[in-house]
Amino acid sequence: MPSVLTINRIKAATAATLVTDLAVHPAETLITRIQSPAYATRYKTARGTLNRSFFAGLYQGFGPTVLAGVPASAAFFTVYEGLKTALVPREGETKLVDMPAPVAYALSSAAGDVVACAIMNPAEVLKQNAQMSADDAPGRRRRRWGHTVGVARQFARHPGRLWAGYTALTAGHLPGTCLTFCLYERLKEALVGDDGGGIARRTGMSAVSAGLAGGVTAALFVPVDVVKTRMRLAAGTSVRETWPHLNPGPGPLAVARQVVGAEGTAGLFRGLGLTCVAAALGSGLYLGCYEWWKMYFAEAGSGGEQELW
């Protein structure tokens, strides 16, 4: 049976995921559309300005994100916190293995990410195809049950395609997550200090640390995100009907070469600015909320009198 500490982590991860997904999903929708091969033809006018459809349906694909995001987040923090505690124990406790703290953070986050990616990939494929789904696509009737349900019904005929982009997902997530959590933990240690302070201060410093770490990491991995997005969109039946030149077969390197050949190196950095801002806000909100809820549930469970604010 899970311990009280594990249950508190799961509850905190669930609350943080719901809050963050609600806040960040519209920005992720815009990033998907910017990085898609249909950006110039579907979302821009003849004058080069953005048309109204670019900003429509910003919560398309939200359902799969939440349904998979909650268990993925809970699984990540259960593995990450448990392994981190074993590898970087508090003062006076015995280490399992003698290794530098940054290496321990990297290994812990990598282990958690492997589990989380296995849960998230199908949901991300559904989400990004739903974000690109449109009622006005050539030869398409209006979706009766919504974009997400329509896309899910199409993938039901080819469920294997739900794992499109998994190689790119892990390639981007593992080094990205390791770097993010190494930076996050070190920044948090520097900003919070030995005294720790109250829950509000620790939450604020955690959010600032996570925002800085997330923004820096996102800037480095935008090309991986572009390739991953192209692969996922190419796997969607609705997208392939609309843009038949998209081929779901090529792997990450082949897709990257296609992007560079068609758009130059700049094509691999589509949406750089918005991606960095969204990552900084999302990471700060996510880990800030997680730390706050974790401490809140711990205090509530112990009957502590510590002030939350």
Secondary structure, DSSP 8 states (H G I E B T S, - for coil): ---HHHHHHHHHHHHHHHHHHHHHHHHHHHHHHHHSTTHHHHSB-TTS-B-GGGGS-TTTTHHHHHHHHHHHHHHHHHHHHHHHHHHS--TTS--SS---HHHHHHHHHHHHHHHHHHHHHHHHHHHHHHHH--TTSTT----SS-HHHHHHHHHHTSGGGGGTTHHHHHHHHHHHHHHHHHHHHHHHHHHHTTT---HHHHHHHHHHHHHHHHHHHHHHTHHHHHHHHHHHHHH-HHHHHH-TT--S---HHHHHHHHHHHH-GGGGGTTHHHHHHHHHHHHHHHHHHHHHHHHHHHHHHHT------
